[in-house]
């Protein structure tokens, strides 16, 4: 198995919208072939924030299970 097909892991700090002691704990999200699953991002929340070049974007999960990215 070559290194490009092996799963990669990244660490994220906290979860947007989550209160309590778990909000500051790190969690692992698996990235395989440059893909991650949205269910891994939206654990116990419907919104996450993404920092990109000094700007903050919001990625939200709608009631119809669609994704919306806004600045």
N, CA, C and O atoms as CSV, one atom per row, in Angstrom:
chain,resi,resn,atom,element,x,y,z
A,1,UNK,N,N,0.859,-1.185,0.000
A,1,UNK,CA,C,0.000,0.000,0.000
A,1,UNK,C,C,0.895,1.234,0.000
A,1,UNK,O,O,1.771,1.358,0.855
A,2,UNK,N,N,0.687,2.148,-0.945
A,2,UNK,CA,C,1.515,3.346,-0.970
A,2,UNK,C,C,0.968,4.399,-0.019
A,2,UNK,O,O,-0.164,4.290,0.453
A,3,UNK,N,N,1.776,5.422,0.261
A,3,UNK,CA,C,1.396,6.421,1.265
A,3,UNK,C,C,0.206,7.276,0.843
A,3,UNK,O,O,-0.486,7.817,1.706
A,4,UNK,N,N,-0.057,7.415,-0.474
A,4,UNK,CA,C,-1.181,8.244,-0.907
A,4,UNK,C,C,-2.531,7.572,-0.668
A,4,UNK,O,O,-3.551,8.258,-0.606
A,5,UNK,N,N,-2.559,6.247,-0.533
A,5,UNK,CA,C,-3.823,5.564,-0.298
A,5,UNK,C,C,-4.057,5.240,1.174
A,5,UNK,O,O,-5.119,4.734,1.538
A,6,UNK,N,N,-3.078,5.527,2.014
A,6,UNK,CA,C,-3.231,5.257,3.440
A,6,UNK,C,C,-4.055,6.365,4.085
A,6,UNK,O,O,-3.885,7.535,3.742
A,7,UNK,N,N,-4.937,6.023,5.006
A,7,UNK,CA,C,-5.723,7.054,5.689
A,7,UNK,C,C,-4.821,7.998,6.461
A,7,UNK,O,O,-3.828,7.586,7.062
A,8,UNK,N,N,-5.184,9.272,6.434
A,8,UNK,CA,C,-4.475,10.284,7.194
A,8,UNK,C,C,-5.402,10.764,8.291
A,8,UNK,O,O,-6.623,10.717,8.137
A,9,UNK,N,N,-4.846,11.220,9.382
A,9,UNK,CA,C,-5.666,11.756,10.462
A,9,UNK,C,C,-5.259,13.183,10.735
A,9,UNK,O,O,-4.087,13.542,10.619
A,10,UNK,N,N,-6.221,13.983,11.095
A,10,UNK,CA,C,-5.962,15.349,11.501
A,10,UNK,C,C,-6.643,15.586,12.838
A,10,UNK,O,O,-7.648,14.944,13.142
A,11,UNK,N,N,-6.125,16.473,13.620
A,11,UNK,CA,C,-6.703,16.776,14.926
A,11,UNK,C,C,-7.480,18.084,14.835
A,11,UNK,O,O,-7.019,19.043,14.215
A,12,UNK,N,N,-8.643,18.123,15.444
A,12,UNK,CA,C,-9.406,19.352,15.539
A,12,UNK,C,C,-9.616,19.662,17.008
A,12,UNK,O,O,-9.703,18.747,17.827
A,13,UNK,N,N,-9.698,20.913,17.349
A,13,UNK,CA,C,-9.887,21.310,18.735
A,13,UNK,C,C,-11.319,21.759,18.942
A,13,UNK,O,O,-11.777,22.712,18.311
A,14,UNK,N,N,-12.023,21.073,19.823
A,14,UNK,CA,C,-13.376,21.470,20.191
A,14,UNK,C,C,-14.392,21.237,19.094
A,14,UNK,O,O,-14.063,20.800,17.991
A,15,UNK,N,N,-15.625,21.538,19.426
A,15,UNK,CA,C,-16.730,21.397,18.498
A,15,UNK,C,C,-17.627,22.609,18.682
A,15,UNK,O,O,-18.039,22.904,19.805
A,16,UNK,N,N,-17.937,23.314,17.609
A,16,UNK,CA,C,-18.800,24.482,17.692
A,16,UNK,C,C,-20.171,24.069,18.198
A,16,UNK,O,O,-20.721,23.063,17.750
A,17,UNK,N,N,-20.719,24.822,19.112
A,17,UNK,CA,C,-22.051,24.552,19.630
A,17,UNK,C,C,-22.086,23.534,20.740
A,17,UNK,O,O,-23.159,23.220,21.256
A,18,UNK,N,N,-20.945,23.014,21.118
A,18,UNK,CA,C,-20.899,22.019,22.182
A,18,UNK,C,C,-20.395,22.692,23.451
A,18,UNK,O,O,-19.340,23.325,23.443
A,19,UNK,N,N,-21.130,22.561,24.516
A,19,UNK,CA,C,-20.746,23.160,25.785
A,19,UNK,C,C,-20.208,22.091,26.717
A,19,UNK,O,O,-20.386,20.895,26.487
A,20,UNK,N,N,-19.558,22.534,27.754
A,20,UNK,CA,C,-19.096,21.608,28.774
A,20,UNK,C,C,-17.664,21.185,28.568
A,20,UNK,O,O,-16.966,21.721,27.707
A,21,UNK,N,N,-17.220,20.216,29.361
A,21,UNK,CA,C,-15.821,19.820,29.349
A,21,UNK,C,C,-15.351,19.219,28.034
A,21,UNK,O,O,-14.164,19.315,27.722
A,22,UNK,N,N,-16.223,18.608,27.254
A,22,UNK,CA,C,-15.821,18.001,25.991
A,22,UNK,C,C,-15.524,19.029,24.912
A,22,UNK,O,O,-14.873,18.703,23.919
A,23,UNK,N,N,-15.988,20.270,25.082
A,23,UNK,CA,C,-15.814,21.295,24.061
A,23,UNK,C,C,-14.351,21.633,23.834
A,23,UNK,O,O,-13.998,22.045,22.729
A,24,UNK,N,N,-13.479,21.479,24.829
A,24,UNK,CA,C,-12.077,21.844,24.669
A,24,UNK,C,C,-11.184,20.641,24.384
A,24,UNK,O,O,-9.970,20.803,24.258
A,25,UNK,N,N,-11.740,19.455,24.281
A,25,UNK,CA,C,-10.949,18.262,24.017
A,25,UNK,C,C,-10.725,18.086,22.523
A,25,UNK,O,O,-11.572,18.450,21.708
A,26,UNK,N,N,-9.573,17.522,22.175
A,26,UNK,CA,C,-9.263,17.249,20.774
A,26,UNK,C,C,-9.941,15.962,20.349
A,26,UNK,O,O,-10.188,15.075,21.167
A,27,UNK,N,N,-10.239,15.868,19.065
A,27,UNK,CA,C,-10.775,14.630,18.518
A,27,UNK,C,C,-10.118,14.384,17.173
A,27,UNK,O,O,-9.639,15.319,16.533
A,28,UNK,N,N,-10.095,13.152,16.750
A,28,UNK,CA,C,-9.476,12.783,15.478
A,28,UNK,C,C,-10.539,12.640,14.403
A,28,UNK,O,O,-11.635,12.135,14.646
A,29,UNK,N,N,-10.191,13.092,13.219
A,29,UNK,CA,C,-11.057,12.918,12.054
A,29,UNK,C,C,-10.209,12.268,10.979
A,29,UNK,O,O,-9.155,12.789,10.614
A,30,UNK,N,N,-10.662,11.134,10.472
A,30,UNK,CA,C,-9.912,10.415,9.455
A,30,UNK,C,C,-10.141,11.035,8.082
A,30,UNK,O,O,-11.271,11.333,7.697
A,31,UNK,N,N,-9.045,11.222,7.355
A,31,UNK,CA,C,-9.102,11.700,5.975
A,31,UNK,C,C,-8.450,10.630,5.115
A,31,UNK,O,O,-7.263,10.344,5.269
A,32,UNK,N,N,-9.213,10.042,4.218
A,32,UNK,CA,C,-8.696,9.023,3.309
A,32,UNK,C,C,-8.925,9.494,1.877
A,32,UNK,O,O,-10.042,9.859,1.509
A,33,UNK,N,N,-7.875,9.485,1.079
A,33,UNK,CA,C,-7.954,9.935,-0.320
A,33,UNK,C,C,-8.522,11.342,-0.423
A,33,UNK,O,O,-9.361,11.613,-1.282
A,34,UNK,N,N,-8.070,12.239,0.449
A,34,UNK,CA,C,-8.506,13.640,0.483
A,34,UNK,C,C,-10.002,13.787,0.707
A,34,UNK,O,O,-10.604,14.743,0.219
A,35,UNK,N,N,-10.614,12.863,1.432
A,35,UNK,CA,C,-12.049,12.903,1.700
A,35,UNK,C,C,-12.293,12.660,3.189
A,35,UNK,O,O,-11.657,11.805,3.804
A,36,UNK,N,N,-13.204,13.410,3.741
A,36,UNK,CA,C,-13.669,13.144,5.097
A,36,UNK,C,C,-15.181,13.129,5.079
A,36,UNK,O,O,-15.805,13.712,4.192
A,37,UNK,N,N,-15.763,12.474,6.044
A,37,UNK,CA,C,-17.217,12.320,6.098
A,37,UNK,C,C,-17.835,13.436,6.943
A,37,UNK,O,O,-17.333,13.764,8.018
A,38,UNK,N,N,-18.923,14.009,6.446
A,38,UNK,CA,C,-19.577,15.106,7.167
A,38,UNK,C,C,-20.077,14.665,8.539
A,38,UNK,O,O,-20.113,15.473,9.467
A,39,UNK,N,N,-20.462,13.401,8.682
A,39,UNK,CA,C,-20.935,12.927,9.989
A,39,UNK,C,C,-19.824,13.008,11.035
A,39,UNK,O,O,-20.102,13.128,12.228
A,40,UNK,N,N,-18.548,12.943,10.586
A,40,UNK,CA,C,-17.435,13.094,11.512
A,40,UNK,C,C,-17.244,14.549,11.934
A,40,UNK,O,O,-16.751,14.816,13.031
A,41,UNK,N,N,-17.628,15.488,11.078
A,41,UNK,CA,C,-17.536,16.913,11.404
A,41,UNK,C,C,-18.672,17.366,12.309
A,41,UNK,O,O,-18.455,18.138,13.243
A,42,UNK,N,N,-19.872,16.895,12.036
A,42,UNK,CA,C,-21.067,17.376,12.731
A,42,UNK,C,C,-21.475,16.453,13.873
A,42,UNK,O,O,-22.631,16.039,13.960
A,43,UNK,N,N,-20.536,16.136,14.738
A,43,UNK,CA,C,-20.816,15.339,15.931
A,43,UNK,C,C,-21.393,16.278,16.981
A,43,UNK,O,O,-20.707,17.195,17.433
A,44,UNK,N,N,-22.647,16.060,17.375
A,44,UNK,CA,C,-23.317,16.839,18.429
A,44,UNK,C,C,-23.493,18.319,18.091
A,44,UNK,O,O,-23.670,19.136,18.994
A,45,UNK,N,N,-23.446,18.675,16.811
A,45,UNK,CA,C,-23.649,20.066,16.419
A,45,UNK,C,C,-24.175,20.138,14.992
A,45,UNK,O,O,-24.093,19.164,14.243
A,46,UNK,N,N,-24.710,21.285,14.623
A,46,UNK,CA,C,-25.223,21.503,13.263
A,46,UNK,C,C,-24.388,22.550,12.523
A,46,UNK,O,O,-24.681,22.875,11.373
A,47,UNK,N,N,-23.346,23.080,13.178
A,47,UNK,CA,C,-22.547,24.132,12.556
A,47,UNK,C,C,-21.102,24.049,13.032
A,47,UNK,O,O,-20.830,23.797,14.206
A,48,UNK,N,N,-20.172,24.268,12.084
A,48,UNK,CA,C,-18.763,24.391,12.429
A,48,UNK,C,C,-18.231,25.650,11.759
A,48,UNK,O,O,-18.834,26.151,10.811
A,49,UNK,N,N,-17.119,26.157,12.238
A,49,UNK,CA,C,-16.487,27.301,11.591
A,49,UNK,C,C,-15.162,26.862,10.991
A,49,UNK,O,O,-14.485,25.970,11.502
A,50,UNK,N,N,-14.812,27.521,9.885
A,50,UNK,CA,C,-13.579,27.222,9.165
A,50,UNK,C,C,-12.832,28.531,8.969
A,50,UNK,O,O,-13.381,29.496,8.437
A,51,UNK,N,N,-11.585,28.560,9.399
A,51,UNK,CA,C,-10.739,29.724,9.152
A,51,UNK,C,C,-9.995,29.531,7.846
A,51,UNK,O,O,-9.403,28.477,7.611
A,52,UNK,N,N,-10.026,30.564,6.982
A,52,UNK,CA,C,-9.340,30.492,5.682
A,52,UNK,C,C,-8.803,31.873,5.334
A,52,UNK,O,O,-9.570,32.815,5.132
A,53,UNK,N,N,-7.487,31.985,5.265
A,53,UNK,CA,C,-6.815,33.237,4.907
A,53,UNK,C,C,-7.339,34.421,5.713
A,53,UNK,O,O,-7.610,35.486,5.158
A,54,UNK,N,N,-7.479,34.234,7.000
A,54,UNK,CA,C,-7.902,35.321,7.885
A,54,UNK,C,C,-9.401,35.564,7.933
A,54,UNK,O,O,-9.862,36.417,8.693
A,55,UNK,N,N,-10.153,34.848,7.154
A,55,UNK,CA,C,-11.619,34.973,7.142
A,55,UNK,C,C,-12.226,33.777,7.862
A,55,UNK,O,O,-11.610,32.716,7.955
A,56,UNK,N,N,-13.446,33.962,8.373
A,56,UNK,CA,C,-14.159,32.885,9.047
A,56,UNK,C,C,-15.388,32.518,8.231
A,56,UNK,O,O,-16.194,33.380,7.880
A,57,UNK,N,N,-15.523,31.244,7.936
A,57,UNK,CA,C,-16.665,30.713,7.196
A,57,UNK,C,C,-17.457,29.794,8.109
A,57,UNK,O,O,-16.890,29.151,8.992
A,58,UNK,N,N,-18.770,29.731,7.899
A,58,UNK,CA,C,-19.648,28.834,8.661
A,58,UNK,C,C,-20.140,27.737,7.736
A,58,UNK,O,O,-20.650,28.009,6.649
A,59,UNK,N,N,-19.982,26.493,8.173
A,59,UNK,CA,C,-20.521,25.347,7.439
A,59,UNK,C,C,-21.653,24.782,8.282
A,59,UNK,O,O,-21.437,24.293,9.391
A,60,UNK,N,N,-22.878,24.859,7.734
A,60,UNK,CA,C,-24.063,24.443,8.483
A,60,UNK,C,C,-24.731,23.248,7.832
A,60,UNK,O,O,-24.716,23.091,6.611
A,61,UNK,N,N,-25.312,22.416,8.670
A,61,UNK,CA,C,-26.112,21.283,8.240
A,61,UNK,C,C,-27.571,21.680,8.397
A,61,UNK,O,O,-28.002,22.012,9.501
A,62,UNK,N,N,-28.343,21.653,7.309
A,62,UNK,CA,C,-29.731,22.106,7.345
A,62,UNK,C,C,-30.666,20.999,7.828
A,62,UNK,O,O,-30.266,19.846,7.990
A,63,UNK,N,N,-31.913,21.381,8.051
A,63,UNK,CA,C,-32.944,20.429,8.467
A,63,UNK,C,C,-33.201,19.380,7.384
A,63,UNK,O,O,-33.659,18.277,7.679
A,64,UNK,N,N,-32.903,19.731,6.127
A,64,UNK,CA,C,-33.074,18.792,5.014
A,64,UNK,C,C,-31.779,18.034,4.708
A,64,UNK,O,O,-31.650,17.407,3.656
A,65,UNK,N,N,-30.822,18.101,5.641
A,65,UNK,CA,C,-29.554,17.385,5.544
A,65,UNK,C,C,-28.688,17.850,4.389
A,65,UNK,O,O,-27.971,17.050,3.788
A,66,UNK,N,N,-28.748,19.154,4.069
A,66,UNK,CA,C,-27.903,19.770,3.055
A,66,UNK,C,C,-26.832,20.586,3.756
A,66,UNK,O,O,-26.985,20.947,4.923
A,67,UNK,N,N,-25.750,20.878,3.050
A,67,UNK,CA,C,-24.670,21.686,3.590
A,67,UNK,C,C,-24.731,23.085,2.994
A,67,UNK,O,O,-24.962,23.251,1.796
A,68,UNK,N,N,-24.521,24.099,3.847
A,68,UNK,CA,C,-24.470,25.487,3.396
A,68,UNK,C,C,-23.194,26.105,3.955
A,68,UNK,O,O,-22.953,26.064,5.162
A,69,UNK,N,N,-22.378,26.677,3.069
A,69,UNK,CA,C,-21.152,27.361,3.467
A,69,UNK,C,C,-21.345,28.851,3.251
A,69,UNK,O,O,-21.635,29.283,2.136
A,70,UNK,N,N,-21.186,29.650,4.317
A,70,UNK,CA,C,-21.347,31.100,4.209
A,70,UNK,C,C,-20.145,31.801,4.820
A,70,UNK,O,O,-19.456,31.249,5.678
A,71,UNK,N,N,-19.907,33.012,4.368
A,71,UNK,CA,C,-18.818,33.834,4.879
A,71,UNK,C,C,-19.329,34.742,5.957
A,71,UNK,O,O,-18.562,35.522,6.522
